Amino acid sequence: MTSEERTDPESIFRPEALEHQRFGGQRHGDILRLSPDWMGWTYRLLLGFFAATLLYLCLGRMNEYATGPAIVRAKFKTEVTCPVSATVQEIAVVPGQRVQAGQLLVRLVDEEQIAAVQQIEQALEVELTACLRNPLDESARRSAASLRSQLHYAQKMLAARRLTAPAAGVVRDIRVRSGQSVAPGQILATLSGPDSQLALIVMLPGYFRPQLAVGQLGRFEITGYAHTYQPVVLSGIADELVGPSEARRYLGQEIADAVLVNGSVVLAEATLSGESFTADGKDYIYADGMQGQVQVRVRSIPIILNLVPGLRGIWEGGNRGFSG
């Protein structure tokens, strides 16, 4: 190529392009030449990966769980409540103590009731003496009968201030202290049988009720022990759904305020694998009132149905509710 061709301003080609064409493109700056072999293998690999992924989505399955709050409760537990408004005078037992039926647990202030019983007993003794002196004295006999009724009522009021164990068992908790004012219905102490077992009260979303059955397996994650799962088995399921207020009433007033319940739930009972659980390599004993979350597997469906919900109608045979 002459110098005139290189500097010809009317040429539409660049000098470098003309020089490249002249020497056959075998000089520095040759275009990149790709081998078609590795591109073919890459295409096959991507196609195989896509096929494997699609197969996994169709054959692989995902579990669906019913999840809800749960509370550990002692079976056969008895709550001793206060029958009248009064002040606690004496606590005769301590938590963990074994008691017999009729043994004194808590005594309320009863000086006024004791004085009333003594006064009526003295008056009754006087009237009975008069009856013995004169058996025909109708006034003394009527007065004695009235005093007997008053004495029975006064003794009943005195007994109401001495709360005793309704049956033999173990004192689980004392909810009051000496000098504390108590109201009717307030829980003073809780008792359980000598060999009381623990159960798990579970509150699962109500829409899962048709998919629940006795014997289903689940797992219990205790609050404060993250990722520590304990196996449980559903041993009882209610037939009807209840609202948050009724669920809290079922749990009891001492723990109801600590449980968050939203919407309608189905109450169920689960059996724990034992009276203790293991966390971080250590064994701990369950305590009445411990809370957590329970997960119960209700069904298993292909992964692709979760990714593409529209396929459920085809997979399950169509939407029969709109069929002609």
C-alpha positions in Angstrom: 0.0 0.0 0.0 1.4 3.4 -1.1 1.5 6.4 1.1 -1.1 8.0 -1.1 -3.6 5.3 -0.4 -3.0 5.6 3.3 -3.6 9.3 3.3 -6.4 9.4 0.7 -9.1 11.5 2.4 -11.7 10.1 0.1 -11.2 6.4 1.1 -14.0 5.0 3.2 -11.7 2.4 4.8 -9.3 3.0 7.6 -5.6 2.3 6.8 -5.5 -0.4 9.5 -8.4 -2.3 8.0 -6.8 -2.2 4.6 -3.5 -3.4 6.0 -5.3 -6.2 7.9 -7.0 -7.4 4.7 -3.8 -7.2 2.7 -1.9 -9.6 5.1 -4.7 -12.1 5.5 -5.6 -11.3 9.1 -2.6 -13.4 10.4 -1.0 -10.6 12.3 -1.4 -9.2 15.9 -5.0 -8.2 16.7 -6.7 -11.2 15.1 -10.3 -11.7 16.2 -11.1 -14.2 19.0 -11.8 -17.7 17.7 -14.0 -19.8 20.0 -14.0 -23.6 20.0 -17.5 -25.0 19.5 -16.8 -28.1 21.6 -16.9 -26.6 25.1 -19.9 -24.5 24.2 -21.8 -27.7 23.4 -20.9 -29.3 26.7 -21.9 -26.1 28.6 -25.3 -26.1 26.8 -25.9 -29.8 27.7 -24.8 -29.1 31.3 -27.2 -26.2 31.7 -30.0 -28.2 30.1 -29.3 -31.1 32.5 -29.3 -28.8 35.5 -32.6 -27.3 34.4 -34.1 -30.7 34.0 -32.9 -31.9 37.4 -34.2 -28.7 39.1 -37.6 -29.2 37.5 -37.7 -32.9 38.5 -36.8 -31.9 42.1 -39.6 -29.3 42.2 -42.1 -31.9 41.0 -40.9 -34.8 43.2 -39.6 -33.0 46.2 -42.2 -32.3 49.0 -42.6 -29.6 51.6 -44.3 -30.1 55.0 -47.0 -27.8 56.2 -47.3 -27.3 59.9 -50.0 -26.1 62.3 -48.2 -23.8 64.7 -49.6 -22.3 68.0 -48.7 -21.5 71.6 -48.6 -24.2 74.2 -48.3 -24.3 78.0 -47.2 -27.1 80.3 -49.8 -27.8 82.9 -50.0 -30.3 85.7 -52.8 -32.9 85.5 -55.2 -33.4 88.5 -54.2 -30.0 89.9 -56.5 -28.6 92.6 -56.7 -24.8 93.2 -57.6 -23.7 96.7 -59.5 -20.4 96.5 -60.6 -17.9 99.1 -64.3 -18.0 99.9 -64.6 -14.6 101.7 -62.9 -11.3 101.9 -60.4 -11.4 104.6 -56.7 -11.1 105.6 -54.2 -13.9 105.7 -53.1 -14.7 109.2 -51.0 -17.9 108.8 -49.5 -20.0 106.1 -49.1 -23.5 107.5 -47.3 -25.3 104.5 -44.5 -24.6 102.0 -44.3 -25.5 98.3 -43.2 -29.1 97.8 -44.6 -30.3 101.1 -46.8 -33.4 101.1 -50.1 -33.0 102.9 -53.0 -35.2 103.9 -56.7 -34.6 103.4 -58.0 -32.1 105.9 -54.6 -30.7 106.8 -54.5 -26.9 107.3 -53.0 -24.9 104.5 -53.9 -21.3 105.1 -55.7 -19.6 108.0 -57.4 -16.3 107.6 -58.0 -13.8 110.4 -60.7 -15.4 112.5 -60.8 -13.7 116.0 -64.2 -12.3 115.4 -65.7 -15.6 114.3 -64.1 -17.4 117.3 -65.6 -14.9 119.6 -69.0 -15.3 118.0 -68.9 -19.1 118.4 -67.9 -18.8 122.0 -70.7 -16.3 122.8 -73.4 -18.5 121.1 -72.1 -21.6 122.9 -72.4 -19.9 126.3 -75.9 -18.6 125.5 -76.9 -22.1 124.4 -75.5 -23.7 127.5 -77.7 -21.3 129.6 -80.9 -22.2 127.6 -80.1 -26.0 127.8 -79.7 -25.7 131.6 -83.1 -24.0 131.8 -84.7 -26.8 129.7 -83.2 -29.4 132.1 -84.6 -27.5 135.1 -88.1 -27.2 133.5 -88.7 -29.5 130.6 -92.1 -27.9 130.0 -90.6 -24.4 129.4 -91.4 -23.9 125.7 -89.7 -20.5 125.5 -86.4 -22.0 126.6 -86.8 -24.8 124.1 -87.5 -22.4 121.2 -84.5 -20.3 122.2 -82.2 -23.3 122.4 -83.3 -24.4 118.9 -82.6 -20.9 117.5 -79.2 -20.8 119.2 -78.3 -24.2 117.6 -79.0 -22.8 114.2 -76.9 -19.7 115.0 -74.1 -21.9 116.3 -74.1 -24.0 113.1 -73.8 -20.9 111.0 -71.0 -19.3 113.1 -69.0 -22.6 113.0 -69.4 -22.6 109.2 -68.1 -19.1 109.0 -65.2 -20.0 111.2 -64.4 -23.1 109.1 -64.4 -20.9 105.9 -61.4 -19.1 107.3 -59.4 -22.2 107.8 -58.6 -23.6 104.4 -57.5 -27.2 104.3 -56.3 -29.7 101.7 -59.3 -31.3 99.9 -57.2 -34.5 99.3 -53.8 -35.9 99.9 -51.2 -34.5 97.5 -48.2 -32.2 97.1 -48.3 -28.4 97.5 -47.2 -26.9 94.2 -47.5 -23.2 94.9 -48.5 -20.7 97.5 -49.9 -17.5 96.0 -50.3 -15.3 99.2 -48.3 -14.1 102.1 -49.1 -13.4 105.7 -50.9 -10.0 106.2 -52.1 -9.9 102.6 -55.8 -9.0 101.9 -57.6 -11.5 99.7 -60.9 -11.4 97.9 -63.5 -14.1 97.2 -62.3 -16.4 94.3 -58.7 -15.5 94.6 -56.3 -18.5 94.4 -54.4 -19.1 97.6 -52.6 -22.4 96.9 -52.4 -25.1 94.3 -52.1 -28.9 95.0 -51.5 -31.9 92.8 -51.6 -35.6 93.2 -48.6 -37.5 94.6 -47.8 -38.8 91.1 -49.1 -36.0 89.1 -48.3 -36.0 85.4 -47.6 -33.1 83.1 -49.6 -32.4 80.0 -49.2 -29.8 77.2 -52.2 -27.6 76.4 -51.9 -26.5 72.7 -53.9 -23.8 70.9 -53.7 -24.3 67.2 -55.3 -22.2 64.4 -58.9 -23.2 64.0 -58.8 -23.7 60.2 -56.4 -26.6 60.8 -59.1 -28.6 62.8 -60.1 -30.9 59.9 -56.5 -31.9 59.3 -55.8 -32.7 63.0 -56.1 -36.2 64.5 -55.2 -38.0 67.7 -51.8 -39.6 67.4 -50.2 -37.0 65.2 -46.6 -36.2 65.9 -45.3 -32.7 66.7 -42.4 -30.8 68.3 -42.4 -28.4 71.2 -39.9 -25.5 71.3 -39.7 -24.1 74.8 -39.5 -20.3 75.2 -36.0 -19.4 76.3 -34.4 -22.5 74.8 -34.2 -21.7 71.1 -33.9 -24.5 68.7 -34.4 -27.1 71.4 -37.2 -29.3 70.2 -39.0 -31.9 72.3 -41.2 -34.5 70.6 -44.9 -34.5 71.5 -47.9 -36.6 70.5 -51.5 -35.2 70.2 -53.6 -37.1 72.7 -56.8 -35.2 72.6 -58.5 -32.6 70.3 -61.6 -30.5 70.9 -64.4 -30.8 68.4 -65.3 -27.1 68.4 -63.4 -23.9 67.9 -63.2 -21.2 70.6 -62.3 -17.6 70.8 -59.4 -15.9 72.6 -61.5 -15.2 75.8 -62.7 -18.8 76.2 -59.2 -20.2 75.5 -57.7 -18.0 78.3 -60.5 -19.0 80.7 -59.6 -22.7 80.0 -56.0 -22.0 80.8 -56.8 -20.5 84.2 -56.6 -17.0 85.5 -53.1 -17.4 86.9 -51.5 -17.8 83.4 -54.1 -16.6 80.9 -52.7 -13.0 80.7 -49.3 -14.3 79.6 -50.6 -16.1 76.5 -51.3 -14.2 73.2 -54.2 -15.8 71.3 -55.5 -14.3 68.0 -58.6 -15.5 66.2 -60.4 -18.7 66.7 -58.3 -21.7 67.9 -58.8 -25.4 68.5 -57.7 -26.6 72.0 -55.7 -29.8 72.0 -53.7 -31.8 74.6 -50.3 -33.3 73.8 -48.3 -35.9 75.7 -44.7 -35.0 76.6 -42.0 -37.6 76.2 -41.0 -37.2 79.9 -40.9 -34.9 82.9 -37.6 -33.4 81.8 -36.0 -32.0 78.7 -32.4 -31.6 77.4 -30.9 -28.3 76.3 -27.2 -27.6 75.7 -26.3 -31.0 77.0 -28.1 -30.5 80.4 -31.3 -32.0 81.7 -34.0 -29.7 83.1 -37.3 -30.5 84.7 -40.5 -29.1 83.3 -42.3 -26.5 85.5 -46.0 -26.0 85.5 -46.7 -22.9 83.4 -43.8 -23.1 81.0 -44.6 -21.8 77.6 -43.5 -22.4 74.0 -44.6 -23.1 70.5 -45.9 -26.4 69.1 -45.6 -27.4 65.5 -47.7 -30.3 64.2 -47.3 -31.6 60.6 -50.6 -31.6 58.9 -49.7 -32.5 55.3 -47.0 -32.7 52.7 -47.3 -31.2 49.2 -44.9 -31.0 46.2 -42.6 -28.0 46.2 -43.8 -26.7 42.9 -47.3 -26.2 44.2 -45.9 -23.8 46.8 -44.0 -21.9 44.2 -46.9 -21.8 41.7 -50.1 -21.9 43.7 -52.2 -21.8 40.5 -51.1 -25.4 39.8 -53.0 -26.7 42.9 -56.3 -26.8 41.0 -54.8 -28.9 38.3 -52.9 -31.2 40.7 -56.0 -31.7 42.9 -58.4 -32.3 40.1 -59.7 -28.8 39.4 -61.9 -26.4 41.4 -65.1 -28.4 41.9 -66.9 -25.5 43.5 -67.2 -23.8 40.1 -67.8 -26.9 38.0 -71.0 -27.2 36.0 
